[in-house]
């Protein structure tokens, strides 16, 4: 997990952002926070002198941490990891509540680098007519993918994680606030290309969708079981290349269902359009469920208000 893998988010950049509070959790359990203002490209870069004679794990308020504390005991490291995930889950809960209240269907797209996530997103937006779709792009560097999305006419915001290997709920919450998310719309989050750390971090999405391309190994699901276990749907992408690669589709699906018996699978090609209608139908069903939940929540709230008003009225 990220608290031990060495990655960090001290260089996070969110387009249009100005300031974040960054929190440090030291190995002795002490905390301190500081804010810093972003200029020009809104960089989260800041330096720290590490000659102060003690080791500590660095934990920004966006809940992503890395350890450069070789003296921290395994027990203490587990405690720090639990603290990070608990804070992230709190932010994710806030994101999910905001999305549900507005009937927004949010998907977290995860995969290895090069699986075709951005091409798939562009094709999806094109087939949906560009209406009611917003995108949050996650990459370590550059805004190239966000620019590709914006070229389709859909709004997109880029998050650069620097040395960080995944998005977290705090980053996504800030990005959501900067996008003009329409009621009853679709939000697609393209996570950083990585099949490890994104599995552990809830962003507030309705579902994780894992993308496996036929140019990868069919044994990815059993090599990275946490990600495939966390996903609701596996998109088997680049199926137009099957005649040219040694990829066993049935074996890949068997491996995926070995770690997650309930995972749905759609075989598609974002290049040729094969399977895209099935993917859009899956999105439509999920979006309808979210809208139904929103309406049920509103109806329940109206009934509760009516009950309270009835109690407050004087007896006749």
For each residue, the residues with C-beta under 8 A, 3 or more apart:
1: 4 5 81 197 200
2: 5 7 64 65 66 84 164 165 166 197 200
3: 57 65 66 67 77 80 81 84
4: 1 66 67 77 81
5: 1 2 66 165 196 197
6: 66 67 68
7: 2 64 66 163 164 165 197
8: 11 58 64 65 66 162 163 164
9: 12 44 60 62 64 161 162 163 164 168 171
10: 22 44 45 46 48 58 60 162 163
11: 8 43 44 45 160 161 162 163 164
12: 9 20 44 60 62 159 160 161 162 164 171
13: 17 38 41 42 43 44 158 159 160 162
14: 17 42 157 158 159 160 171 174 175 178
15: 42 143 146 157 158 159 178
16: 42 157 178
17: 13 14 20 38 42 174 178
18: 37 38 42
19: 35 36 37 38
20: 12 17 35 36 38 44 60 61 62 174
21: 33 34 35 61
22: 10 33 34 35 36 44 46 60 61 62
23: 31 32 33 59 60 61
24: 31 32 33 56 58 59
25: 29 30 31 56 57 58 59 65 80 83
26: 29 30 31 54 56 57
27: 54 55 56 57 69 71 72 76
28: 54 56
29: 25 26
30: 25 26
31: 23 24 25 26
32: 23 24
33: 21 22 23 24 61
34: 21 22
35: 19 20 21 22
36: 19 20 22 44 46
37: 18 19
38: 13 17 18 19 20 41 42 43 44
39: 42 43
40: 43
41: 13 38
42: 13 14 15 16 17 18 38 39
43: 11 13 38 39 40
44: 9 10 11 12 13 20 22 36 38 60 162
45: 10 11 162
46: 10 22 36
47:
48: 10 58
49: 52
50: 68
51:
52: 49
53:
54: 26 27 28
55: 27 68 69 70 71 72
56: 24 25 26 27 28 68 69
57: 3 25 26 27 65 66 67 68 69 72 77 80
58: 8 10 24 25 48 65 66 68
59: 23 24 25 63 64 65 80 83 84
60: 9 10 12 20 22 23 44 63 64 65 170
61: 20 21 22 23 33 87 170
62: 9 12 20 22 168 170 171
63: 59 60 84 85 87 88 91 168 169 170 201
64: 2 7 8 9 59 60 84 164 166 168
65: 2 3 8 25 57 58 59 60 80 81 84
66: 2 3 4 5 6 7 8 57 58 163
67: 3 4 6 57 72 77 80
68: 6 50 55 56 57 58
69: 27 55 56 57 72
70: 55
71: 27 55
72: 27 55 57 67 69 76 77 80
73: 76 77
74: 77 78
75: 78 79
76: 27 72 73 79 80
77: 3 4 57 67 72 73 74 80 81
78: 74 75 81 82
79: 75 76 82 83
80: 3 25 57 59 65 67 72 76 77 83 84
81: 1 3 4 65 77 78 84 85
82: 78 79 85 86
83: 25 59 79 80 86 87
84: 2 3 59 63 64 65 80 81 87 88
85: 63 81 82 88 89 200 201
86: 82 83 89 90
87: 61 63 83 84 90 91
88: 63 84 85 91 92 168 169 170 201 202
89: 85 86 92 93 169 202
90: 86 87 93 94
91: 63 87 88 94 95 168 169 170 173 204
92: 88 89 95 96 169 201 202 203 204
93: 89 90 96 97 204
94: 90 91 97 98 169 173 204
95: 91 92 98 99 106 169 172 173 176 203 204
96: 92 93 99 100 204 205
97: 93 94 100 101
98: 94 95 101 102 176 204
99: 95 96 102 104 105 106 176 187 204 206 290
100: 96 97 103 104 290 293 294 297
101: 97 98 294 297
102: 98 99 181 183 184 294
103: 100 183 184 185 290 291 293 294 295
104: 99 100 181 182 183 184 185 186 187 290
105: 99 185 186 187 206 283 286 287 289 290
106: 95 99 186 187 188 189 203 204 205 206
107: 186 187 188 189 205 206 207 208 209 283 286
108: 189 191 198 203 205 207 208 209
109: 117 120 121 188 189 190 191 209 211
110: 191 194 195 198 199 208 209 210 211 227 231
111: 115 117 191 193 195 210 211 212 213
112: 115 193 194 195 212 213 216 220
113: 193 194
114: 193 213 215
115: 111 112 193 211 212 213 216 237 238
116: 119 120 211 213 237 238 270
117: 109 111 120 121 190 193 211
118: 121 122 137 145 148 149 190
119: 116 122 123 270 271
120: 109 116 117 123 124 211 235 237 268 270
121: 109 117 118 124 125 135 149 188 190
122: 118 119 125 126 148 149 151 152 270
123: 119 120 126 127 270 271 273 276
124: 120 121 127 128 133 188 270 276 279 280 283
125: 121 122 128 130 133 135 149 152 153 154
126: 122 123 129 130 152
127: 123 124 273 276 280
128: 124 125 131 132 133 186 280
129: 126
130: 125 126 133 152 153 154
131: 128
132: 128 182 184 185 186
133: 124 125 128 130 154 185 186 187 188
134: 154 155 156 179 180 181 182 185 186 187 188
135: 121 125 146 149 154 155 156 157 187 188 189 190
136: 156 157 159 167 172 175 176 179 187 188 189 190
137: 118 143 145 146 149 156 157 158 159 190
138: 159 161 166 167 171 189 190 191 192
139: 142 144 145 158 159 160 161 192 193
140: 160 161 162 163 164 165 192
141: 160 162
142: 139 145 160
143: 15 137 146 147 158 160
144: 139 147 148
145: 118 137 139 142 148 149 158 190
146: 15 135 137 143 149 150 156 157 158
147: 143 144 150 151
148: 118 122 144 145 151 152
149: 118 121 122 125 135 137 145 146 152 154 156
150: 146 147 153 154 155 156
151: 122 147 148
152: 122 125 126 130 148 149
153: 125 130 150
154: 125 130 133 134 135 149 150
155: 134 135 150 179 180
156: 134 135 136 137 146 149 150
157: 14 15 16 135 136 137 146 175 178 179
158: 13 14 15 137 139 143 145 146
159: 12 13 14 15 136 137 138 139 167 171 172 175
160: 11 12 13 14 139 140 141 142 143
161: 9 11 12 138 139 140 164 165 166 167 171 192
162: 8 9 10 11 12 13 44 45 140 141
163: 7 8 9 10 11 66 140
164: 2 7 8 9 11 12 64 140 161 192
165: 2 5 7 140 161 192 194 196 197 198
166: 2 64 138 161 191 192 194 197 198 201
167: 136 138 159 161 171 172 189 191 192 198 201 203
168: 9 62 63 64 88 91 171 172 201 203
169: 63 88 89 91 92 94 95 172 173 201 202 203 204
170: 60 61 62 63 88 91 173 174
171: 9 12 14 62 138 159 161 167 168 174 175
172: 95 136 159 167 168 169 175 176 189 203 204
173: 91 94 95 169 170 176 177 204
174: 14 17 20 170 171 177 178
175: 14 136 157 159 171 172 178 179
176: 95 98 99 136 172 173 179 181 187
177: 173 174
178: 14 15 16 17 157 174 175
179: 134 136 155 157 175 176 187
180: 134 155
181: 102 104 134 176 185 187
182: 104 132 134 185
183: 102 103 104
184: 102 103 104 132 287 291 294
185: 103 104 105 132 133 134 181 182
186: 104 105 106 107 128 132 133 134 283 287
187: 99 104 105 106 107 133 134 135 136 176 179 181
188: 106 107 109 121 124 133 134 135 136
189: 106 107 108 109 135 136 138 167 172 203 205
190: 109 117 118 121 135 136 137 138 145
191: 108 109 110 111 138 166 167 194 198 203
192: 138 139 140 161 164 165 166 167 198
193: 111 112 113 114 115 117 139
194: 110 112 113 165 166 191 197 198
195: 110 111 112 198 199 210 220 224 227
196: 5 165 199 224 226 227
197: 1 2 5 7 165 166 194 200 201
198: 108 110 165 166 167 191 192 194 195 201 208 227
199: 110 195 196 208 224 226 227 229 230
200: 1 2 85 197 226
201: 63 85 88 92 166 167 168 169 197 198
202: 88 89 92 169 205
203: 92 95 106 108 167 168 169 172 189 191
204: 91 92 93 94 95 96 98 99 106 169 172 173
205: 96 106 107 108 189 202 208
206: 99 105 106 107 286 290
207: 107 108 231 232 233 286
208: 107 108 110 198 199 205 227 230 231 232
209: 107 108 109 110 231 232 233 234 235
210: 110 111 195 227 228 230 231 233 234 235
211: 109 110 111 115 116 117 120 234 235 237
212: 111 112 115 216 220 221 234 235 236 237 252 256
213: 111 112 114 115 116 216 236 237 238
214: 236 237 238 239 241 242 245 247 249
215: 114 238 241 245 247
216: 112 115 212 213 220 247
217: 220 223
218: 247 248 249 251 252 255
219: 222 223 251 252 255
220: 112 195 212 216 217 223 224 228 252 255
221: 212 224 225 228 234 252 255 256 258 259 260
222: 219 225 255 258 259
223: 217 219 220
224: 195 196 199 220 221 227 228
225: 221 222 228 229 259
226: 196 199 200 229 230
227: 110 195 196 198 199 208 210 224 230 231
228: 210 220 221 224 225 231 234 256 259 260 263
229: 199 225 226 259 260
230: 199 208 210 226 227
231: 110 207 208 209 210 227 228 234 260 263
232: 207 208 209 263 264
233: 207 209 210 263 264 265 266 282
234: 209 210 211 212 221 228 231 253 256 263 264 265 266
235: 120 209 210 211 212 265 266 268 279
236: 212 213 214 239 249 252 253 265 266 267 268
237: 115 116 120 211 212 213 214 268 269 270
238: 115 116 213 214 215 241 269 270 271
239: 214 236 242 249 267 268 269 274 275
240: 269 271 272 274
241: 214 215 238 244 245 269
242: 214 239 245 247 249
243:
244: 241
245: 214 215 241 242
246:
247: 214 215 216 218 242 252
248: 218 251 252
249: 214 218 236 239 242 252 253 267
250: 253 254
251: 218 219 248 254 255
252: 212 218 219 220 221 236 247 248 249 255 256
253: 234 236 249 250 256 257 265
254: 250 251 257 258
255: 218 219 220 221 222 251 252 258 259
256: 212 221 228 234 252 253 259 260 263 265
257: 253 254 260 261 263
258: 221 222 254 255 261
259: 221 222 225 228 229 255 256
260: 221 228 229 231 256 257 263
261: 257 258
262:
263: 228 231 232 233 234 256 257 260
264: 232 233 234 282
265: 233 234 235 236 253 256
266: 233 234 235 236 275 278 279 282
267: 236 239 249 274 275
268: 120 235 236 237 239 274 275 276 278 279
269: 237 238 239 240 241 272 273 274 275 276
270: 116 119 120 122 123 124 237 238 273 276
271: 119 123 238 240
272: 240 269
273: 123 127 269 270 276
274: 239 240 267 268 269
275: 239 266 267 268 269 278 279
276: 123 124 127 268 269 270 273 279 280
277: 280 281
278: 266 268 275 281 282
279: 124 235 266 268 275 276 282 283
280: 124 127 128 276 277 283 284
281: 277 278 284 285
282: 233 264 266 278 279 285 286
283: 105 107 124 186 279 280 286 287
284: 280 281 287 288
285: 281 282 288 289
286: 105 107 206 207 282 283 289 290
287: 105 184 186 283 284 290 291
288: 284 285 291 292
289: 105 285 286 292 293
290: 99 100 103 104 105 206 286 287 293 294
291: 103 184 287 288 294 295
292: 288 289 295 296
293: 100 103 289 290 296 297
294: 100 101 102 103 184 290 291 297 298
295: 103 291 292 298 299
296: 292 293 299 300
297: 100 101 293 294 300 301
298: 294 295 301 302
299: 295 296 302 303
300: 296 297 303 304
301: 297 298 304 305
302: 298 299 305 306
303: 299 300 306 307
304: 300 301 307 308
305: 301 302 308 309
306: 302 303 309 310
307: 303 304 310 311
308: 304 305 311 312
309: 305 306 312 313
310: 306 307 313
311: 307 308
312: 308 309
313: 309 310
314:
315:
316:
